[in-house]
């Protein structure tokens, strides 16, 4: 059942979707509601609380009553505010969660402001357009990536779920406010955006573009522009503009002051407090990582930090990241908003990545002051590059024709166990990608929209691991890739997967792992052209939550969990010659990694727990083992002699075509 059938068949789904369609492409101005404004965040909190209270007061018709009210509100209030709040209500209020109301795909909700530009890609290699032709604006070479609707929806939905640290408890919305606090929200803010940046660095390298220049000097002009002529509701940002003061919000000097305080905090090793006690340290604990992330994103206030005390903090730390988004968004005339001012469109603009390069550089500056990881707690298990095999799915005969995920995985596991010693004839050292085009007919348009997108050739990993001890051992596999030129920069590693397994005593265990299961990918993975621009009914994915990891708390489907990365962008593009990468498989202790987190999201690395205040399902710092400086700044010096780590040279090659495993 596709989204349109679901929409027509379910009256509440139709009502919910109609609210989100209403005024979705309306122009944004300086007075429009914004997720980046602290004042507007309080408006969001108040409206969501009123919806919770309305639902509680009408228990027999709780969801219908709120949808009726929201239907009126979206006509009279700022539509961006109402859209944000009703999506949060649907994913957090217990009665609404039971109904599994689906948020329509971004490209259907706001097509005129989120569809990619309708022009060919001009780049060397087997691409759409004229091979070898360079566009006037060199940044257009990766426009297909920045403007990918699913990438922008990932960014929007992550901020929908994790955009605030403090949230109302939907089960306790009486006269006395009860708050829940997102676990490790500040740390995850840094990590999610770091992963976007790591993939962007790799994409630029694939296209032969130079590295991203951090936007850290607010007195100089931004050399890159962004043409938003075809993006409904947003203004273009011509090249060569400088930041301007924004009346009633902030000045350019305010942004510079916020930057300088954060730099000083990192350099001095403690947070500034009103008494200058120097007691709140940045010592490298998860709590201090989280607090620094909070300070960078949204400032330290009573609504961002659970332990906030006005007598200690005052207004020392303001919303540096959020302030930057808004000042850049209104750079042209201070009135009309650019795409970087909205979560659902921000990733389209090249300056988004310059801004987040500097945000991440701040965190790297902090992490570089910390000691390298101590790996004394790693399990006594052995893996090597020879024990890591990658096989394209279309080369595994036993899984061809199977459609259910469980059947595919069981067959692949048995095949790997039976054939590992002879698997070399199937194993490959070069992963492949290609560019595809899908057509989407948008209501009201005469011609269908052509969407150009990247897609990987699907694969399986096979790992053979030796446990020489007398006890079964629980472990966590952590799989990363990095372009070889960046292998010594810990913040440029791309997380591809993370999952638990049990290894039997005194034996070699073969592990088969489907690329579909990636810990960063939104589940279920959308692959077919129709699925990329549609929302499936969860009943169509009845096997998505199967306990493949022997974890009773694993849950694969929830609209709350759809903040994961798009499957079709799981690999960087690579180039026609095969861009060199390092594949790193690091095995850590599953016993030490465990956190009692309740129901996990399928995309656990980005979405964490399904519970509003659930624990993040990993005790390690996010990005571990690439969360700290490498020993001597070198990959091999850090992991070369560790038996629990495999480092394999691979390539990612852009090709004109390949056999596709998943078919309509």
TILOMI-431413 format. One record per residue (C-alpha): residue in one letter; x, y, z. Coordinates in steps of 0.25 Angstrom, whole numbers, plus 5000, padded with zeros to 4 digits. Layout:
<sites>
AXYZ;...
</sites>
This chain:
<sites>
X500050005000;X500650134996;X500550275002;X499450314993;X498550194996;X498850205011;X498450355010;X497050325003;X496750205012;X496950265026;X496150385030;X497050425041;X498350405032;X497650495021;X497350605032;X498750605037;X499350605023;X498450715019;X498950805030;X500350785026;X500050815011;X499350945015;X500251065012;X501450975011;X502151065000;X501751195006;X502951305006;X503751315018;X504051455023;X504751515035;X503551495044;X503251355040;X503451245050;X504851185051;X505351055058;X506651145060;X506051245068;X505951235083;X504751315084;X504051235074;X504451105081;X503651155093;X502451175084;X502651035079;X502650985093;X501451055097;X500651005085;X501050865086;X500650875101;X499250925097;X499050805088;X499450705099;X498450775108;X497350775098;X497650625095;X497550595110;X496250665112;X495650585100;X496150445102;X495150375094;X495450465082;X496850515086;X497550515073;X496350555065;X496150675074;X497550725072;X497550705057;X496250785057;X496950895065;X498250885056;X497350895044;X496851035049;X498151075054;X498951055041;X497951155034;X498251265044;X499551245050;X500951225044;X500851095036;X502351065039;X502051065054;X500750975052;X501450875043;X502550865053;X501650845065;X500650745059;X501750655054;X502350655068;X500950625074;X500850505064;X502150445068;X502050465083;X500650465088;X500250325092;X498950315085;X499550375072;X500750285073;X499750165073;X499150215060;X500450215053;X500050345045;X501050365034;X501750495031;X501650505016;X502950515009;X503650645008;X503550654993;X502050634994;X501850725005;X502550845000;X502950814985;X503150954980;X504150984991;X504850844992;X504950784978;X506350794971;X506650894960;X506250834947;X507550844939;X508650734935;X509850704944;X511050744937;X512250664942;X513350574937;X513050424935;X511750344933;X510850454937;X509550524932;X509850634923;X511150664915;X512350584920;X513550674923;X512750804923;X513050894935;X511850984939;X512051134942;X511851104957;X512750994961;X511850964973;X510750914963;X511550784961;X510950734974;X509650804973;X508950664971;X509450634985;X509150754993;X507750774987;X507450624989;X506050634995;X506250505004;X507550565009;X506850695013;X505750615019;X506750545027;X507250675033;X505850725035;X505350605042;X506650595051;X506350735056;X504850695058;X505250585067;X506550645074;X506450785071;X506150815086;X506750765098;X505550795108;X504250745104;X502850735111;X502550595116;X501250565108;X500750475119;X500850585130;X500250715124;X499450765136;X499550895143;X500950865148;X501950855136;X502750725135;X503950725126;X504750605119;X506150625115;X506750565102;X507950475105;X509250535099;X508550625090;X509650725089;X510650615086;X509750555075;X509550695069;X511050705067;X511150555062;X509950555052;X510450685046;X511950625046;X511450505038;X510750595028;X512050675027;X512950545025;X512050495014;X512050635008;X513550635008;X513650505001;X512650554991;X513450674988;X514650584986;X513950494977;X513550614968;X515050674968;X514550794977;X515450864987;X515250845002;X514150925010;X514651055015;X514151085029;X513251205030;X513951275042;X514151415039;X512851495039;X513451625033;X513851565019;X512851535008;X512351395005;X512951354991;X511951244988;X510551284984;X509251204984;X508151224973;X506851194979;X506051254967;X505251114966;X505151094981;X503751144985;X503751234997;X505251264999;X506151364993;X507451344986;X508751384992;X509651454982;X511151424983;X511951534990;X511051575001;X511451605015;X510651575028;X509851685033;X509251725046;X507751675048;X506851775055;X506151715067;X507051585066;X508551595067;X509751675061;X510951615054;X511751655066;X510851565075;X511151455066;X512651485067;X512551495082;X511851365083;X512951295075;X514051355083;X513451305096;X513351165091;X514851175086;X515251225099;X514451115106;X515151005098;X516551065100;X516451095115;X515850955118;X514651005126;X513251075124;X513151225128;X512151245139;X511751375146;X512651355158;X513851315150;X514051195158;X514651105147;X513950985153;X513150945141;X514150865133;X514250815119;X514950695123;X514550595113;X513350525120;X512150495112;X511450595120;X512450705116;X512350665102;X510850675102;X510950815109;X511950875099;X510950825088;X509850885095;X510651015096;X511051025082;X509650995076;X508551065085;X509351125096;X509251085111;X507851125116;X506751075125;X506151005113;X507450945107;X508150895120;X507550815131;X508550865142;X508451005137;X508551105149;X508351255145;X509251295157;X510351215150;X510151225136;X509351355133;X509351375118;X510851345116;X510551245105;X509651285094;X509151205082;X510351215073;X510051115063;X508551155062;X508951305061;X509851275050;X508751205042;X507851325043;X508851435040;X509251365028;X507851335024;X507551485024;X508851535018;X508251595005;X507251695010;X506951655025;X505451625020;X505451505011;X505951375017;X506951285009;X506851135009;X507851125020;X506851185030;X505951055029;X506350915033;X505650855021;X506450935011;X507750975018;X508550865012;X508350914998;X509251035000;X510751014999;X510951115011;X510251015020;X511450925019;X512451045021;X511651085034;X511650935039;X513150925035;X513451025046;X512450975056;X513050835055;X514450905055;X514150965069;X513850825074;X515050765067;X515850875074;X515350825087;X515550675084;X516950695080;X517250745094;X516750605099;X517650485101;X517550375090;X516550265094;X517050155103;X516750025097;X517049935109;X515649885110;X515449835096;X515149685095;X516149575092;X515649545078;X516349535065;X516049595051;X516949635040;X516749695026;X516749555020;X515549515029;X514749625023;X513949595010;X513049685002;X512049624992;X511049684983;X509649634986;X509449604971;X510649504971;X510049424983;X509149324975;X508449264988;X507749394991;X507249424977;X505749424976;X505549434991;X504749554996;X504649545011;X505749615019;X505849495029;X505949395017;X507049475010;X507849485023;X507749335027;X508149295013;X509249385012;X509749345026;X509749205022;X510449235009;X511549305016;X511749195026;X511849095016;X512749175006;X513649265014;X514849185010;X514549194996;X513849334996;X515049404990;X514549374976;X513249454979;X513849564988;X514149694983;X515049814987;X514249914979;X512849964982;X512050024971;X511050144970;X510350204958;X509450324955;X507950294953;X506750384949;X505350364954;X504050444950;X503050504960;X501750564955;X501550674965;X500050724965;X499850844957;X501050824948;X500950804934;X502250724933;X502850624943;X503950664951;X505250584948;X506050554960;X507550514958;X508050434970;X509250344974;X509050194976;X509950084981;X510149944976;X509549864988;X510549774996;X510749675008;X511949685017;X512449555022;X513349555035;X514049435041;X514449455055;X515349365064;X514949365079;X516149285085;X515549295100;X514849195108;X513549285109;X512549325099;X512749475097;X511749585093;X512349685083;X511949815075;X512449825061;X512749965057;X512949985042;X513450115036;X514050165023;X514850285019;X515550335007;X516950305007;X517450445007;X516650475020;X517050345027;X517850415038;X516650515041;X515750445051;X514550545049;X514450505034;X514150355036;X512750315031;X512050215040;X511450115031;X510950015042;X510949975056;X510249845062;X510449745073;X510749595072;X511149475081;X512349395078;X512449255083;X513649215091;X514849145084;X514249165070;X514349245058;X512949315055;X512549355041;X511649485042;X510749525029;X510249665029;X509349725019;X509649875015;X508149895017;X508349885032;X509249995033;X509150065047;X509050205040;X508050175030;X506550205032;X505750075033;X505250015024;X506250055014;X505550115002;X506150074989;X505150074977;X504850204970;X503350194975;X503850174990;X504750294990;X503650394988;X502550314995;X502250265009;X501950115011;X500950065021;X501650005032;X500849875030;X501649855017;X502849835025;X502449735034;X503849675036;X504549805038;X504549785053;X505049645053;X506049615064;X507249595055;X508149645066;X507549555077;X507049685084;X505649685090;X505649835090;X505949855075;X504849915067;X505049945052;X503850035049;X503450165055;X503150295048;X503850355060;X505150275055;X505150325041;X506250425044;X507250325038;X508050345026;X507550315012;X507950175007;X508250224993;X509350314999;X509950215008;X511250214999;X511950344994;X511950344979;X513450314976;X513950344963;X514150264949;X515550224953;X515150164967;X515350264978;X516250194989;X515650175003;X516050105016;X514950015021;X515149995036;X514449885045;X514649905059;X514149805070;X513849865084;X513249795096;X511749775095;X511649755110;X512249895112;X511549965101;X510149925106;X509150025111;X507749995115;X507050085105;X505650025103;X505250015089;X506350055079;X506150115066;X506550035053;X507450155050;X508050155064;X509250235062;X508450365058;X507150335064;X507550265077;X506350215086;X504850225082;X504550275095;X504550425097;X505550425108;X506150285105;X507650255107;X508450265095;X508750115092;X510250115093;X511150145105;X512350195096;X512550335091;X511850355078;X512750325066;X513650225075;X514750185072;X514850315063;X514450405074;X515850445079;X517150485072;X517850365066;X519150325072;X520250415066;X519150465057;X519250335049;X518250225046;X519350105045;X520050155058;X518650145065;X518150015060;X519149945052;X519549845064;X518149825069;X517549685067;X516149735068;X516249825057;X516349805042;X516749915032;X516449885017;X516749965005;X515549974996;X515150064985;X513750134981;X513550144966;X512550224959;X512050134947;X511050154936;X510150034941;X510149904949;X509149794952;X508149834962;X507749734973;X506449804978;X505449804967;X503949854966;
</sites>
